[in-house]
Every structure is written in structure tokens, then in C-alpha cells.
């Protein structure tokens, strides 16, 4: 039970692999093709001749030929879309296209139908079907054809937008929103609000170098209860783990076995992931924007779209935190977890876009309007980063713009209250 959540996370990652769904559908196609040989005693004798079940072999031959062509075409289209997304948006977004369930289901359906027809033809040639078995095979073939037709219609609609810039941005937005909603519901991942470890605490360092993808808080709580100490989490999902940087601190001296159990609670991979790392989604959106602002692409419209997307996400984050923070249940009171810092989230987005779009009037205006829109939410956690980034974006525009009317337009879009210094008593919310 101690690793239930961790294995659930690993299983969810496995089911998003393209080969998993294709293998599942392929196995289902093979089982369906062989079902007629097993269930033929259930069909009344003589029914095969009355409904023309003898023609099923010709139908399966046509199905096998067409499904092989459709599968090859679909796979080539998907690979092309992955390359397009990597080139025009960012390579980090291609992972979401690979994990797109509609595309995976379409390809898996075609592979499953191909295997079904091939196995059916082999079984017919081997004469394992009687007349009754052919009836079942014909009924299954009709059902497969209906499924293929529905899947093709959905796939045609998907192809019209698959890999396009707008669709890629939407996929990143959806993934980021899900991660933000999950973190808003559980800002401390089920643990207690963070507090530093006491003097004499023991640091537990990573056993390998990589990005933290998941932290099993349930396991940390079990180890801490059994050992009679508290665990203070020092690295959230998305942190780059290296030797010398603690993953967690134990409040008292612990043995090597306990330290090893704590390390097992951390899933470390080669790259950041979207599921439990809301900031990564913001980073990927920012990469899309700054690539669009590069001289080779010169697409400020996409950058403006990304800025609007970020405003939607941060607005939802603010509402989610305000609505649920008082209702948060502390399930694991012996594990102290830091919350996401809104200041870090702002740093992930606005400085790079302000830097690369500093000389563009439309980008400067949109940035100031976006920051003003976030200020209207009245979230006190946003106040300091909003002021800092509004002034920073304006300073970059002043340094880069040589045309006075453009600079005046950016200044006019800035909200005066955001350009003022914050009171000295204000401090960032540490969560």
C-alpha cells in the first residue's frame, strides 16, 4: 500500500505510450478473429448459407490491404506532425502530440483491424472455422468496418489541425491547466505547509542526476512515522537533482536504510514532465513565444496568443488557490512540503518574452495589458511580481525602441500603479 500512488503514476505513464494502445488493440483484433472458432457451437446450423457468410474471406482480404495502407499513411502523417511541431513551436511540445489519445486511438484501431483481418484470413485458410464460425466472423467483420468508418471520420477531423501551431499551444495549455488544478487542490501535495528542518537535520541527496518527475508523499509519510522523525521536502517535481543538493531533510539522525527508502519516493528522469510540474508547462509556452519572436520566424501573433494563454492559466491558478486553500486537507502531517511560488511562475514567462519582444510595439503593449489584467484579480501573491515585471518590461522597451511614438504607446498601456515601488513591508508569499 505504501507505493500505491507511485505505481499509479508509473502506470499512467505507461498507458500513454503509443505502443501500449497499439498492442492492446492489436491483441483485441487477434482475439476477435479467433472468437468465431471457439463460439461456433452457439450458431444454428444452416445459417451461414442463408446470409452469405462464405464471402467473408474476400471482405477480409480487402480490409487487410486497405488497413495496411491507411496505417502506413497515418504513421507518416503523425511523424511529419511531430517534426512540424518541434520546428515551429518547440521540441518539448512534441511529447504531448505523441501522447494525444485521439491520434493514438486512430492508429491503434487501424493496426488492430489489420491484424484482425490477417488472422481471420489465416484461420480461414487453415479451415478452423466451420459454417457457424464464418457467421460469427462475418458479424465481427461488419462491426470492425463500422468501427473503422467512425475512426476514419474522427481521424480526418484530427488531421485538419494535428501538429498546427494553434493545436500545439492548446495541448500545452490543457496539460498545464491540469497540473495547476491538481496543485491548487493540493498545494502541499497532501503534506503540511513547509517549514525548515531544525538544526541537526540530515540531508538526503539524490542517487542520480536528473529531473524530479514525481514525489511519493505517502511513502515519505510512512517512513517518517515508522522512524519517528519528520521529513522536510526540499525539491519539488521539476527540480534538477544533482549530488550535493538535498532532496529532503530528516529532522533527526536516520539510518542508511531509511535514507534509501526516502530516495525511492522520488522518481527521477532525464527530462521534465507536465503532469506534476505546472511551471514546466509555462516554460514550454514561453519557448513557443520566443521562437515565434525570433528573426527567422517573426510571428508576433503567436507570442500574443501565448501571452493570452498565460493570463488564462494564471487567472485560473489564482481562483483555484483562493477557493481551495482554506479547504485543504493535510493527509500526511509529518511531511512538510513547499508550495509553488507565484514569483517563480512569473519569472518563467515574462522576462524571456519581454527580452525578445522588447523592440516590438505590439508585444510591449500586450505584456502591459496582460499584467494589468492579472492585477485586476486582486491576488496579493501576485502584487510584487506584477510590479517587478511591469517595470522590467517597460525598461526593456525603453532600451530597445528607437521610435518615440511606439514607446509612448507602450507607456500608455502600462498601469501607473504597477510602475510604483512596492511598500518595504511587503514580502513574497513562501507558501
C-alpha positions as CSV (number, residue, x, y, z in Angstrom):
1,X,0.0,0.0,0.0
2,X,2.9,2.3,0.6
3,X,3.8,2.6,-3.0
4,X,0.3,2.6,-4.5
5,X,0.4,6.3,-5.6
6,X,3.9,5.9,-7.1
7,X,2.9,2.8,-9.1
8,X,-0.3,4.5,-10.2
9,X,1.8,7.4,-11.6
10,X,4.1,4.9,-13.4
11,X,1.2,3.0,-14.8
12,X,-0.4,6.2,-16.1
13,X,2.8,7.0,-17.9
14,X,2.9,3.5,-19.4
15,X,-0.6,3.7,-20.8
16,X,0.2,7.0,-22.6
17,X,3.0,5.2,-24.7
18,X,2.0,4.8,-28.3
19,X,3.0,1.1,-28.4
20,X,0.7,0.3,-25.4
21,X,-2.5,1.3,-27.0
22,X,-1.5,-0.2,-30.4
23,X,-0.5,-3.5,-28.7
24,X,-3.8,-3.6,-26.8
25,X,-5.9,-3.0,-29.9
26,X,-3.8,-5.5,-31.9
27,X,-4.4,-8.2,-29.3
28,X,-8.1,-7.4,-29.2
29,X,-8.2,-7.8,-33.0
30,X,-6.5,-11.2,-32.8
31,X,-8.8,-12.4,-30.1
32,X,-11.9,-11.2,-32.1
33,X,-10.7,-13.0,-35.2
34,X,-10.3,-16.3,-33.3
35,X,-13.5,-16.0,-31.4
36,X,-15.6,-17.5,-34.2
37,X,-13.7,-20.8,-33.9
38,X,-14.5,-21.1,-30.2
39,X,-18.1,-19.8,-30.2
40,X,-19.4,-21.6,-33.4
41,X,-21.5,-24.2,-31.4
42,X,-23.7,-21.2,-30.4
43,X,-24.8,-20.6,-34.1
44,X,-27.7,-22.6,-35.5
45,X,-26.6,-25.0,-38.4
46,X,-27.5,-23.7,-41.9
47,X,-27.5,-20.1,-41.0
48,X,-24.2,-19.5,-42.8
49,X,-25.6,-20.3,-46.3
50,X,-28.7,-18.1,-45.8
51,X,-26.7,-15.0,-45.1
52,X,-23.8,-15.5,-47.4
53,X,-21.1,-16.0,-44.8
54,X,-18.8,-17.6,-47.4
55,X,-17.9,-14.2,-48.8
56,X,-16.2,-13.1,-45.6
57,X,-12.8,-14.1,-47.0
58,X,-13.0,-11.6,-49.8
59,X,-14.0,-8.9,-47.4
60,X,-11.1,-9.7,-45.1
61,X,-8.7,-9.5,-48.0
62,X,-9.9,-6.0,-48.9
63,X,-9.8,-5.0,-45.3
64,X,-6.2,-6.2,-44.8
65,X,-4.9,-4.4,-47.9
66,X,-6.6,-1.1,-47.1
67,X,-5.7,-1.1,-43.4
68,X,-2.0,-1.6,-44.2
69,X,-2.1,1.4,-46.5
70,X,-4.1,3.6,-44.0
71,X,-1.8,2.6,-41.1
72,X,1.3,3.5,-43.1
73,X,-0.2,6.8,-44.2
74,X,-1.3,7.7,-40.7
75,X,2.1,6.9,-39.2
76,X,3.8,9.0,-41.8
77,X,1.4,11.9,-41.1
78,X,2.0,11.7,-37.4
79,X,5.7,11.7,-37.7
80,X,5.5,14.7,-40.0
81,X,3.3,16.5,-37.5
82,X,5.8,15.8,-34.7
83,X,8.6,17.3,-36.8
84,X,6.5,20.3,-37.7
85,X,5.6,20.9,-34.0
86,X,9.3,20.6,-33.0
87,X,10.4,23.1,-35.7
88,X,7.7,25.7,-35.5
89,X,6.8,25.5,-31.8
90,X,9.3,23.7,-29.5
91,X,10.6,20.1,-29.3
92,X,9.2,19.9,-25.7
93,X,5.6,20.2,-27.1
94,X,6.0,17.2,-29.4
95,X,5.7,14.9,-26.4
96,X,2.1,16.0,-26.0
97,X,1.4,15.2,-29.6
98,X,2.8,11.8,-29.2
99,X,0.6,11.2,-26.2
100,X,-2.5,12.6,-27.9
101,X,-5.2,10.0,-27.2
102,X,-7.2,10.6,-30.3
103,X,-4.2,10.1,-32.6
104,X,-3.1,7.0,-30.7
105,X,-6.6,5.5,-30.7
106,X,-6.9,6.0,-34.5
107,X,-3.5,4.4,-35.3
108,X,-4.2,1.6,-32.8
109,X,-7.6,0.9,-34.4
110,X,-6.1,0.6,-37.9
111,X,-3.4,-1.7,-36.6
112,X,-6.0,-3.8,-34.7
113,X,-8.2,-4.0,-37.8
114,X,-5.2,-5.1,-40.0
115,X,-4.2,-7.8,-37.5
116,X,-7.8,-8.9,-37.2
117,X,-8.2,-9.3,-41.0
118,X,-4.8,-11.1,-41.3
119,X,-5.5,-13.6,-38.5
120,X,-9.0,-14.1,-39.9
121,X,-7.6,-15.0,-43.4
122,X,-5.0,-17.4,-41.9
123,X,-7.8,-19.0,-39.8
124,X,-10.0,-19.4,-42.9
125,X,-7.1,-20.9,-44.9
126,X,-6.4,-23.4,-42.1
127,X,-10.1,-24.3,-42.1
128,X,-10.5,-23.8,-38.3
129,X,-13.9,-22.2,-38.9
130,X,-17.0,-24.2,-39.7
131,X,-20.1,-22.7,-41.3
132,X,-21.2,-21.4,-37.9
133,X,-17.8,-19.9,-37.3
134,X,-18.0,-18.0,-40.6
135,X,-21.2,-16.4,-39.4
136,X,-19.6,-15.0,-36.3
137,X,-16.6,-13.9,-38.3
138,X,-18.9,-12.0,-40.7
139,X,-20.7,-10.3,-37.9
140,X,-17.4,-9.3,-36.3
141,X,-16.1,-8.0,-39.7
142,X,-19.2,-5.8,-40.1
143,X,-18.6,-4.4,-36.6
144,X,-15.0,-3.8,-37.4
145,X,-15.9,-2.0,-40.6
146,X,-18.3,0.3,-38.7
147,X,-15.6,1.0,-36.1
148,X,-13.1,1.8,-38.8
149,X,-15.6,4.2,-40.5
150,X,-16.2,6.1,-37.3
151,X,-12.5,6.2,-36.5
152,X,-11.6,7.5,-40.0
153,X,-14.1,10.3,-39.7
154,X,-12.6,11.4,-36.4
155,X,-9.1,11.0,-37.8
156,X,-9.9,13.2,-40.8
157,X,-11.1,15.9,-38.4
158,X,-8.0,15.5,-36.3
159,X,-5.7,15.7,-39.3
160,X,-7.1,19.1,-40.2
161,X,-5.4,20.6,-37.1
162,X,-2.9,18.0,-35.9
163,X,0.6,19.5,-35.4
164,X,-0.6,23.0,-36.2
165,X,0.7,25.8,-34.1
166,X,-2.7,26.6,-32.5
167,X,-3.4,23.0,-31.7
168,X,0.0,22.6,-30.2
169,X,-0.5,25.6,-28.0
170,X,-3.9,24.3,-26.9
171,X,-2.4,20.9,-26.0
172,X,0.3,22.6,-23.8
173,X,-2.4,24.9,-22.2
174,X,-4.6,21.9,-21.4
175,X,-1.7,19.9,-19.9
176,X,-0.6,23.0,-17.8
177,X,-4.1,23.6,-16.6
178,X,-4.5,20.1,-15.4
179,X,-1.2,20.3,-13.5
180,X,-2.2,23.7,-12.0
181,X,-5.6,22.4,-10.9
182,X,-4.1,19.4,-9.3
183,X,-1.6,21.6,-7.4
184,X,-4.3,24.1,-6.5
185,X,-6.3,21.3,-4.9
186,X,-3.3,20.1,-3.0
187,X,-0.8,22.9,-2.7
188,X,1.4,20.9,-0.4
189,X,0.8,17.5,-2.2
190,X,-1.1,16.2,0.8
191,X,1.5,17.2,3.3
192,X,1.8,20.1,5.7
193,X,2.9,23.7,4.8
194,X,6.7,23.9,4.6
195,X,8.9,24.8,7.4
196,X,12.7,24.5,7.5
197,X,14.3,21.5,9.2
198,X,15.6,22.0,12.7
199,X,19.3,22.3,13.4
200,X,20.9,18.9,13.2
201,X,18.7,17.7,10.4
202,X,20.1,15.1,8.0
203,X,20.1,15.8,4.2
204,X,19.1,13.1,1.8
205,X,20.7,13.6,-1.6
206,X,19.7,12.1,-4.9
207,X,21.3,8.9,-6.1
208,X,21.3,10.0,-9.8
209,X,21.3,13.2,-11.8
210,X,18.1,14.2,-13.5
211,X,14.8,16.0,-13.1
212,X,12.3,15.0,-10.4
213,X,9.2,13.8,-12.1
214,X,7.1,12.7,-9.1
215,X,7.4,12.6,-5.3
216,X,5.5,9.9,-3.4
217,X,4.4,11.8,-0.3
218,X,2.6,8.7,1.1
219,X,5.9,6.8,1.2
220,X,7.7,9.7,2.9
221,X,5.0,9.8,5.5
222,X,5.2,6.1,6.2
223,X,8.9,6.2,6.6
224,X,8.7,9.2,8.9
225,X,6.1,7.6,11.1
226,X,8.0,4.4,11.4
227,X,11.2,6.2,12.2
228,X,9.7,8.8,14.5
229,X,11.1,11.8,12.6
230,X,9.7,14.5,10.2
231,X,10.6,14.9,6.5
232,X,11.1,18.4,5.1
233,X,10.8,18.3,1.3
234,X,13.5,20.4,-0.4
235,X,12.9,19.6,-4.1
236,X,9.5,19.7,-5.9
237,X,8.8,18.0,-9.2
238,X,10.7,19.8,-11.9
239,X,13.8,20.4,-9.8
240,X,17.1,19.3,-11.3
241,X,18.6,16.8,-8.8
242,X,22.3,16.7,-8.5
243,X,24.7,15.3,-5.9
244,X,25.1,17.9,-3.1
245,X,21.6,19.2,-3.4
246,X,19.3,17.7,-0.9
247,X,16.0,16.1,-2.0
248,X,14.7,16.2,1.6
249,X,15.8,16.8,5.1
250,X,15.1,14.5,8.0
251,X,14.5,16.2,11.3
252,X,16.7,13.7,13.2
253,X,19.5,11.2,12.6
254,X,18.4,8.3,10.4
255,X,20.0,5.1,9.2
256,X,21.0,4.3,5.6
257,X,18.0,2.1,5.1
258,X,15.7,4.9,6.0
259,X,17.6,7.3,3.7
260,X,17.3,4.7,0.9
261,X,13.5,4.5,1.4
262,X,13.3,8.3,1.2
263,X,15.2,8.3,-2.1
264,X,12.8,5.7,-3.5
265,X,10.0,8.1,-3.1
266,X,11.5,10.3,-5.8
267,X,11.0,9.4,-9.5
268,X,13.9,11.0,-11.4
269,X,14.1,11.1,-15.2
270,X,16.0,12.7,-17.9
271,X,13.5,15.5,-18.7
272,X,10.8,17.5,-17.0
273,X,7.2,16.3,-17.4
274,X,3.9,18.1,-17.4
275,X,1.8,16.0,-15.0
276,X,3.1,17.3,-11.6
277,X,5.1,20.3,-12.7
278,X,2.9,23.3,-13.6
279,X,5.9,25.5,-14.1
280,X,7.2,23.3,-16.9
281,X,4.0,24.0,-19.0
282,X,4.7,27.7,-18.5
283,X,8.3,27.2,-19.7
284,X,7.2,25.4,-22.8
285,X,4.6,28.1,-23.6
286,X,7.4,30.6,-23.2
287,X,9.6,28.7,-25.6
288,X,6.9,28.8,-28.2
289,X,6.6,32.5,-27.8
290,X,10.3,33.3,-28.0
291,X,10.7,31.1,-31.0
292,X,7.9,32.9,-32.7
293,X,9.6,36.2,-31.9
294,X,12.9,35.0,-33.5
295,X,14.0,36.9,-36.6
296,X,13.8,33.7,-38.7
297,X,10.1,33.2,-37.9
298,X,8.9,36.7,-37.0
299,X,5.4,35.8,-35.8
300,X,4.4,38.2,-33.0
301,X,0.8,37.0,-33.3
302,X,1.7,33.6,-31.8
303,X,3.6,35.3,-29.0
304,X,0.5,37.4,-28.3
305,X,-1.6,34.3,-28.3
306,X,0.8,32.7,-25.8
307,X,0.6,35.8,-23.5
308,X,-3.2,35.5,-23.5
309,X,-2.9,31.8,-22.7
310,X,-0.6,32.5,-19.8
311,X,-3.1,35.1,-18.4
312,X,-5.9,32.5,-18.6
313,X,-3.7,29.9,-16.7
314,X,-2.6,32.3,-14.0
315,X,-6.1,33.6,-13.5
316,X,-7.4,30.0,-13.1
317,X,-4.5,29.4,-10.7
318,X,-5.4,32.4,-8.6
319,X,-9.1,31.5,-8.4
320,X,-8.2,27.9,-7.6
321,X,-5.9,28.8,-4.8
322,X,-8.3,31.3,-3.3
323,X,-11.2,28.9,-3.4
324,X,-9.5,25.8,-2.0
325,X,-6.7,27.0,0.3
326,X,-9.0,27.0,3.3
327,X,-10.3,23.6,2.4
328,X,-7.0,21.8,2.0
329,X,-6.8,18.6,4.0
330,X,-3.5,17.7,5.5
331,X,-3.2,13.9,4.9
332,X,0.5,13.5,5.8
333,X,1.3,15.8,8.7
334,X,4.8,14.6,9.2
335,X,5.9,15.7,5.6
336,X,6.4,19.4,5.1
337,X,6.2,20.5,1.5
338,X,6.9,23.9,0.0
339,X,4.1,25.4,-2.2
340,X,4.7,26.8,-5.7
341,X,5.9,30.4,-5.6
342,X,3.9,32.7,-7.8
343,X,7.1,34.8,-8.3
344,X,8.8,31.8,-9.9
345,X,5.9,31.2,-12.2
346,X,6.0,34.9,-13.4
347,X,9.8,34.6,-13.9
348,X,9.3,31.6,-16.1
349,X,7.2,33.6,-18.6
350,X,7.5,37.3,-18.7
351,X,11.3,38.1,-18.7
352,X,12.1,36.0,-21.8
353,X,9.1,37.3,-23.8
354,X,9.9,40.9,-22.7
355,X,13.5,40.4,-23.7
356,X,12.9,39.0,-27.2
357,X,9.9,41.3,-27.9
358,X,11.4,44.4,-26.4
359,X,11.6,46.2,-29.8
360,X,8.1,45.3,-30.9
361,X,5.3,47.8,-30.1
362,X,2.5,45.1,-30.1
363,X,4.4,42.8,-27.7
364,X,5.2,45.6,-25.3
365,X,1.5,46.8,-25.3
366,X,0.2,43.2,-24.8
367,X,2.6,42.5,-22.0
368,X,1.5,45.6,-20.1
369,X,-2.2,44.8,-20.7
370,X,-1.7,41.2,-19.6
371,X,0.0,42.3,-16.3
372,X,-2.8,44.9,-15.7
373,X,-5.4,42.1,-16.3
374,X,-3.7,39.9,-13.7
375,X,-3.6,42.9,-11.3
376,X,-7.3,43.2,-11.5
377,X,-7.7,39.8,-9.9
378,X,-6.6,41.4,-6.6
379,X,-4.4,38.4,-5.6
380,X,-1.9,39.6,-3.0
381,X,0.5,36.9,-4.0
382,X,0.7,38.5,-7.5
383,X,1.3,42.1,-6.4
384,X,5.1,42.1,-6.1
385,X,5.9,40.1,-9.2
386,X,3.4,42.1,-11.2
387,X,5.1,45.3,-10.3
388,X,8.6,44.0,-10.9
389,X,7.7,42.6,-14.3
390,X,5.7,45.6,-15.5
391,X,8.7,47.8,-14.7
392,X,11.1,45.4,-16.2
393,X,9.2,45.0,-19.5
394,X,8.9,48.8,-19.8
395,X,12.6,49.3,-19.1
396,X,13.4,46.7,-21.9
397,X,11.1,48.6,-24.3
398,X,12.7,51.9,-23.4
399,X,16.2,50.4,-24.1
400,X,15.2,48.7,-27.4
401,X,12.7,51.1,-29.1
402,X,14.1,53.9,-31.2
403,X,10.8,55.2,-32.4
404,X,9.3,57.6,-29.9
405,X,5.6,57.0,-30.8
406,X,5.9,53.3,-30.3
407,X,7.5,53.8,-26.9
408,X,4.8,56.2,-25.9
409,X,2.1,53.7,-26.8
410,X,3.8,51.1,-24.6
411,X,4.0,53.6,-21.7
412,X,0.3,54.5,-22.2
413,X,-0.7,50.8,-21.9
414,X,1.2,50.4,-18.6
415,X,-0.8,50.8,-15.5
416,X,0.8,53.5,-13.3
417,X,0.1,51.7,-10.1
418,X,2.3,48.7,-11.3
419,X,5.2,51.0,-12.0
420,X,5.5,52.2,-8.4
421,X,7.8,50.7,-5.9
422,X,6.1,48.2,-3.5
423,X,6.0,49.1,0.2
424,X,9.1,47.9,2.0
425,X,7.0,45.8,4.4
426,X,5.7,43.5,1.6
427,X,7.4,40.1,1.3
428,X,6.8,37.3,-1.2
429,X,4.5,34.5,-0.1
430,X,6.6,31.5,0.5
431,X,3.6,29.1,0.6
